[in-house]
Structures are given as C-alpha cells and as structure tokens.
C-alpha cells in the first residue's frame, strides 16, 4: 500500500496494512467477480454477495463448486449444486478408515501408496448424513500415513471427487499471476471507491490478456465450474 488509502487496515495474517479483496474464478482461469474489502475482514466476509450472481447464471449448467468452508451446505444443496469441501479429521472419521491406517506389508515402494474410501457421516451440527470421501497416502520414509477427508454431494468415484477438489488450488496460482504480473495490489488511490474501480480494471485487463493468449484455457479438458475464494 502507498500513502493513506481509505479502508486499508492492518491484517495480522499478512502482517501489513492492506486491503483484503475477494476473488472468484471459473475453471478456465477467468476471474468472474472481484470485491475490494477492508484489510481486517474475515476471509469469507460478504461471500454471498460475490457468489450468488454467478450461481444464478450457472445453476442450469450442472455447476460444481469446490468451496473451502462448511458454511455453504445449506446454500448449495437446495439449489442442486454439487460441491466438495474439506473436513478436518476427527476420531469418528478416522474410525471409518482404520483398515487403511495399517502399514502395508513388505518393503515400501518409491512412489506413495494411495487408497480411497467413501462412507456416510453425520456431524453433530448436520441435520442429515452426507457422503465423505477419504484419501490415505503412505509415503516411503514416513512413519504415519497422510489422511484427508472431503464431504461432497457428487456421485463421482472417490478418486474423481478428490481430483475435482484438488483443482481449487490452481486458482491460488491465478491470483499470484494477477498480483505479480499486473500488480493487482497497487491500489494507490486515496478513496476506497477509486481503488475498487482500479481493481475492476485490473481484472478486466487480466481476463482480456488471458483470453487473447489462450493461457486461461489451458484446462478446458476438465468439466464443471469451480469457485475459489481468497
């Protein structure tokens, strides 16, 4: 940040005075929406205001969303929108995959041994059970396996659900591209609304550049759409 920007505040995570914008990407690398926010807001602050217009546009196309927070269940399910959301591990989830947590017999291979499993699970805060997909990885030289859980309403095989969920990490790279190639963070106007307009112009330039070069469409072989927040 430069000077005294209206709405810029100290953010403990980034350890600096800044804004905390919210971005939403589709699977092709296009930034569908961006919102400028004060620096001290929660990462998911005003998510509905950003997401809802996009959902209404895509809801008839079989949209699927790998979202990062459990708060979206009640919003997505009535709209028949598929999702994949990471779950923190607990004893009950671990019990469902205990047969995969035993070290495989024999000398471990150089490549990780990967196992998948799915089951029905109902957390205390849920009003009905949901499908959970687990991925267990045994790595050579590590004493314990790596286990992760994803709750989903998708009907794909467990491997497909995990692959779909993992795609949300790609958007983190698109955010870095915009930040370092186009200087999205160079919001040096004094007024907040002026910086908001400036951010939208950066997004427009990013989408136009990516579309002209064909770079944003490097993942057209995938299906569905993904929304990722930052």
N, C-alpha and C positions, 0 to 999 in steps of 0.2 A: 504494500500500500504506500501511497505517496501523499504527503500533506495531511489534511484533516477531512477525511471523507465522511459524509453524513451516514450514520448507521454502521460504520465499521467499529467493531469492538474486539476486545481480547478474547481469543479462543484458546482454552487450556490444552486441547489436543494438539493444535498446530503451534502453540506457544508463540503466538504473534497476534498483532492487531490486523483483522482481516474481515472480509465478507465470507459467508458460508452458502454459496449457491447450490441449487438442487438441479440435477440434470436427469433427463430421461432419454434413453437410446432405444432404437429398434435393433434387430439382429444384424442389419446391414451396415451399422455404424452411423446411421443418420441420427442426429440429435433432434428428437421430436419436440421437446419443450425444455426450457431452462427458466429458473426463477432465482432472482437475486434476493438473498436474505441477510439479516444482520449476522455478525460473526459469532454471537453467543447462543444461537438457537440450536435445538436438538437436530440430529442428522435427518430425522423423519418429519420435522416440522412442516406443516402445510402440504403433506404428500398427496392428500385427496384433491386439492386444488390443481396440482400438476397432473395427476394420473387420470382423473375422471374424464376429461375431454378426449383423451387418447383411447380410453377403454370404450367410450361410446362410439368412437369412429371404427374400432376394430372388433367390436363384440360379435358381429355377424360373420367374421372371417375365421373363427376357430382359434382365437388368440390364446397363447400360453405364456405365462409370466413367471420367471424365476425370481421371486421377490425375497428381500433379505430380512423380513420381520414377520412375526406371528400375528401381528395386529390386523392383517389383511384377510384372514379367513372369512369372516362374516361379510366382508365387502365383495369378495370374488365368487364365492360359491353360489349365491343366489343368481348371479349373472352368467353361470355356466362357463366360467373362465378357468382354464387349467393353471395350476401353479406348482412350484417346487420350492420349498422353504426349509432351510437348515434347522435342525433341532439340536439343542445342547444335550449331551449324553447324561443319562441318569441310571440308577440301578435297575429299574424296570426295563428300560431299553436294552441294557447290557445283558439282562437275563434272556431276552429273546434271541440273542446271537451267541450265547455261551458256547454252543457247539462249534463256532467259528473262531473262538478265542483260545483254543488249544493249539499249541505249536505243532505244525505238520511234522510228521516223522521223516527221518532221513536228513541228508545234508541240504541246506537251503540253497536254492538256485540263485544265480546272479541277479536275475530280474525279480521284482516283487511278486509274491503270490497274492492274487486278488480274488476275493469272494464276495458275492452279493446275496442278500436275503431280503424278503419283504414280509410284513405282518401287519395286523390291525392293532392299533394302540389308542387309548383314550386318556388324555391328561386330565387332571382334576378340573381345570378351567374350561374343558370342552364339554359340549352337550351331546356329543356322539363320537364314536370311534372314527379314526382316519387311517389311511394307508401310510405306513412308514417303510422307507427303503433304507437298508444299511449297506455300507461298503466297508470291508475289512481288508487291510493290506498288511502282509508280512514282509518286512524288508530285511535283507541279509545284514547281519551285524547288529540288529536291534533286538532287545530282549522282549519287548511287548509290541503287539500289533497296533496299527493306526485304525481307528474305527470312526465312522461318521454316519450321521442319520439325517434323512431328508423326509419331511412329511409332504405328501402330494395327493392330488386327486386325478393324476394322469393314469392312463391304462397301459402305458408302455411297459416293457420288461424292465426289471431293476437296473440293468446296465444302461438302458436308454434314458431312464429318469435321471441317473447320476450324470450322464453325458450332457443332458439338457441343462441341468442345474449348473454344471461347471462353466457353461458358456457365459454366465453373468460376469465372470472375472475378466472376460475380454473387454467389456465396457470400461473397466478401470484403465486399460491401455488407451482407449479412445479419449478419455478425459485427460490423460497425460499428453496425448498428441495435441489437443487443443490448448492445453496450458503452456507447453513449451514451444510449439510451432507458431501459434497465433497469439500467445500472451493473453489468454483469457483473464488472467488475474491483474492485468494492467488497467485497472479501473480508477483512474486518477482524477475524475471529475469531483467537484465538491459535493454536489447534490446527489442524493440517493437515486432519484428517478433518472437523472442523467446517466449514472453508471448502469442502471438497469437497461436503458436503451443501448448503451455501449456494449453490454454483454450480448444482447439480442443480435446486434450487428456482427459480433464475433461469431456467433452460432451460425448466422446466415452465410458468412464467408467460409466457415468450416464445411458446411453442407455443400455449398457450391463447388468448393475446391475438391472435396472428396468425390462428388458426383462426376465432375469433369475428368478426373484422373482415373475413375473406376476403382479407386483404392477402397472405398467404403463398401464395395460389393464383393469383397473377397470371400464372404461366407454365404453366398447365395445357394449353396448346396444344402443348407440346413432348412428346417421348416419351422413355421410358427413365428412368433414375435417375442422379444424379451424386453422387459423394462428394468432398468437398474438405477438405483439412487446413489448419490454421493453427497 
